[in-house]
Amino acid sequence: MNSIDKSGSCALITLIIDDMIYVANVGDSRAILSGFGGKKVYALSKDHKPSDEKEKARITKNGGTIY
């Protein structure tokens, strides 16, 4: 039987140097930052999901397949 591998990958890396935060992500991992004692939440990353039209276009433009 010939099956299609539908696995994916996720990674999230955060580097804090002094007062700077650097974030890199792939997949649907999500980074958020809590501030003001938990009263404020900041999104530090954007999900890479094929259901997002821009992400779908990027994937197919680069030869990827979405199934």
DRENPA-3360 file (N, C-alpha, C; in nm, 2 decimals, always signed):
BEGIN
1 = MNSIDKSG = +0.08/-0.12/+0.00/+0.00/+0.00/+0.00/+0.09/+0.12/+0.00 ~ +0.06/+0.22/-0.08/+0.13/+0.34/-0.10/+0.06/+0.45/-0.02 ~ +0.12/+0.50/+0.09/+0.05/+0.60/+0.17/+0.13/+0.73/+0.16 ~ +0.06/+0.84/+0.18/+0.12/+0.98/+0.18/+0.16/+1.01/+0.33 ~ +0.28/+1.05/+0.35/+0.32/+1.10/+0.48/+0.27/+1.24/+0.50 ~ +0.18/+1.26/+0.60/+0.12/+1.38/+0.63/+0.18/+1.45/+0.75 ~ +0.30/+1.41/+0.79/+0.37/+1.47/+0.90/+0.41/+1.61/+0.87 ~ +0.44/+1.69/+0.97/+0.49/+1.83/+0.96/+0.59/+1.85/+1.06;
9 = SCALITLI = +0.63/+1.98/+1.08/+0.73/+2.01/+1.18/+0.70/+2.15/+1.24 ~ +0.74/+2.16/+1.36/+0.72/+2.29/+1.43/+0.85/+2.32/+1.51 ~ +0.88/+2.44/+1.52/+1.00/+2.48/+1.60/+0.98/+2.63/+1.64 ~ +1.02/+2.66/+1.76/+1.01/+2.79/+1.81/+1.14/+2.82/+1.89 ~ +1.20/+2.93/+1.85/+1.33/+2.97/+1.92/+1.31/+3.11/+1.96 ~ +1.35/+3.14/+2.09/+1.34/+3.28/+2.14/+1.48/+3.30/+2.21 ~ +1.54/+3.42/+2.17/+1.67/+3.46/+2.22/+1.65/+3.60/+2.28 ~ +1.68/+3.61/+2.41/+1.67/+3.74/+2.48/+1.81/+3.79/+2.51;
17 = IDDMIYVA = +1.84/+3.91/+2.46/+1.97/+3.97/+2.49/+1.94/+4.12/+2.53 ~ +1.97/+4.14/+2.66/+1.94/+4.27/+2.72/+1.79/+4.30/+2.71 ~ +1.76/+4.41/+2.64/+1.61/+4.44/+2.63/+1.56/+4.41/+2.49 ~ +1.62/+4.32/+2.42/+1.58/+4.28/+2.28/+1.53/+4.13/+2.29 ~ +1.42/+4.10/+2.22/+1.38/+3.96/+2.21/+1.37/+3.93/+2.06 ~ +1.44/+3.82/+2.02/+1.44/+3.77/+1.89/+1.37/+3.63/+1.88 ~ +1.27/+3.62/+1.79/+1.19/+3.51/+1.78/+1.19/+3.45/+1.64 ~ +1.21/+3.32/+1.62/+1.20/+3.25/+1.49/+1.11/+3.14/+1.51;
25 = NVGDSRAI = +1.02/+3.11/+1.41/+0.93/+3.00/+1.42/+0.90/+2.94/+1.28 ~ +0.87/+2.81/+1.29/+0.82/+2.75/+1.17/+0.71/+2.65/+1.21 ~ +0.60/+2.64/+1.13/+0.49/+2.56/+1.17/+0.39/+2.64/+1.25 ~ +0.31/+2.57/+1.33/+0.20/+2.64/+1.40/+0.24/+2.66/+1.55 ~ +0.37/+2.66/+1.58/+0.41/+2.70/+1.72/+0.38/+2.85/+1.74 ~ +0.35/+2.88/+1.86/+0.31/+3.02/+1.88/+0.39/+3.08/+2.00 ~ +0.44/+3.20/+1.99/+0.51/+3.26/+2.10/+0.43/+3.39/+2.14 ~ +0.41/+3.40/+2.27/+0.34/+3.52/+2.32/+0.43/+3.57/+2.44;
33 = LSGFGGKK = +0.41/+3.70/+2.47/+0.48/+3.76/+2.58/+0.37/+3.83/+2.67 ~ +0.38/+3.80/+2.80/+0.29/+3.86/+2.90/+0.35/+3.98/+2.96 ~ +0.28/+4.09/+2.97/+0.33/+4.21/+3.03/+0.24/+4.27/+3.13 ~ +0.28/+4.37/+3.20/+0.20/+4.44/+3.30/+0.13/+4.35/+3.40 ~ +0.21/+4.25/+3.45/+0.15/+4.16/+3.55/+0.04/+4.07/+3.49 ~ +0.05/+4.03/+3.36/-0.04/+3.95/+3.30/-0.16/+4.02/+3.24 ~ -0.17/+4.15/+3.25/-0.28/+4.22/+3.20/-0.27/+4.25/+3.05 ~ -0.16/+4.23/+2.99/-0.14/+4.26/+2.85/-0.07/+4.14/+2.79;
41 = VYALSKDH = -0.11/+4.10/+2.67/-0.05/+3.99/+2.60/+0.00/+4.03/+2.46 ~ +0.12/+4.00/+2.42/+0.18/+4.04/+2.29/+0.21/+3.92/+2.21 ~ +0.16/+3.91/+2.09/+0.20/+3.81/+1.99/+0.34/+3.83/+1.94 ~ +0.42/+3.73/+1.95/+0.56/+3.75/+1.91/+0.59/+3.67/+1.78 ~ +0.49/+3.59/+1.74/+0.51/+3.51/+1.62/+0.38/+3.49/+1.54 ~ +0.39/+3.45/+1.42/+0.27/+3.42/+1.34/+0.27/+3.28/+1.29 ~ +0.16/+3.21/+1.31/+0.15/+3.07/+1.27/+0.17/+3.06/+1.12 ~ +0.24/+2.95/+1.08/+0.26/+2.91/+0.94/+0.17/+2.80/+0.91;
49 = KPSDEKEK = +0.04/+2.83/+0.87/-0.06/+2.73/+0.84/-0.10/+2.74/+0.69 ~ -0.11/+2.62/+0.63/-0.16/+2.63/+0.49/-0.30/+2.68/+0.47 ~ -0.38/+2.69/+0.57/-0.51/+2.74/+0.56/-0.51/+2.90/+0.54 ~ -0.40/+2.96/+0.57/-0.38/+3.10/+0.55/-0.34/+3.12/+0.40 ~ -0.42/+3.21/+0.34/-0.40/+3.23/+0.19/-0.26/+3.27/+0.15 ~ -0.20/+3.36/+0.23/-0.06/+3.40/+0.19/+0.04/+3.29/+0.21 ~ +0.02/+3.21/+0.32/+0.11/+3.10/+0.34/+0.08/+2.99/+0.23 ~ -0.04/+2.97/+0.20/-0.07/+2.87/+0.09/+0.00/+2.91/-0.04;
57 = ARITKNGG = -0.01/+3.04/-0.07/+0.05/+3.09/-0.20/+0.20/+3.07/-0.19 ~ +0.26/+3.10/-0.07/+0.41/+3.08/-0.06/+0.45/+2.94/-0.08 ~ +0.37/+2.85/-0.02/+0.41/+2.70/-0.03/+0.40/+2.66/-0.17 ~ +0.29/+2.68/-0.24/+0.27/+2.64/-0.38/+0.37/+2.71/-0.47 ~ +0.40/+2.83/-0.45/+0.49/+2.91/-0.54/+0.63/+2.84/-0.53 ~ +0.67/+2.78/-0.42/+0.80/+2.72/-0.40/+0.80/+2.57/-0.42 ~ +0.69/+2.52/-0.49/+0.69/+2.38/-0.53/+0.63/+2.29/-0.43 ~ +0.58/+2.34/-0.32/+0.52/+2.25/-0.22/+0.38/+2.21/-0.26;
65 = TIY = +0.33/+2.11/-0.19/+0.20/+2.05/-0.21/+0.12/+2.06/-0.08 ~ +0.00/+2.10/-0.09/-0.09/+2.10/+0.03/-0.20/+1.99/+0.01 ~ -0.21/+1.90/+0.11/-0.31/+1.80/+0.10/-0.38/+1.78/+0.23;
% end
